[in-house]
Amino acid sequence: MVEKKEKIEEHDKGVREVIGKYFLDLSKLFLTAISLAALSPLITSSEIPVNWIVVAAGFITSCFFAALGYRILKQR
């Protein structure tokens, strides 16, 4: 019985680790994609203005995903 419980806890720990890493990677991907998309007018020197609201929303969303991934990884 104890051995079965330890196996379940080990499996749960593995699942939490994978999900936590997923959210951390999602955070990095989101920040990169939003940065490239929203800041591309600065790189290309085009006449289209930079949408700073999109940049801020992307940064906040990325921070949310990073915090969520960190919390899942540190959960007992």
C-alpha positions, 0 to 999 in steps of 0.5 A: 500500500505504501509502495503504491502511494509513493508511486502515485506521488512520484507520478504526480511530481513528474506531471507537475514538473512537465506542466510547470515547464510547459507554462515557463516555455509558453511564457518565453514563447509569448514574450518573444512573439509579442515583442517581434510582432508589436515592435517590428515597426521599430525594426523596419522603420515603417510609418506604422506606430508601435502599439504599446498596449499590445506590448504591455498586454504581452508582457503582463501575460508572459509574467502571468504564465511564468508565475503560474509555471513557477507555482506549479513547479514549487507546489508540494 
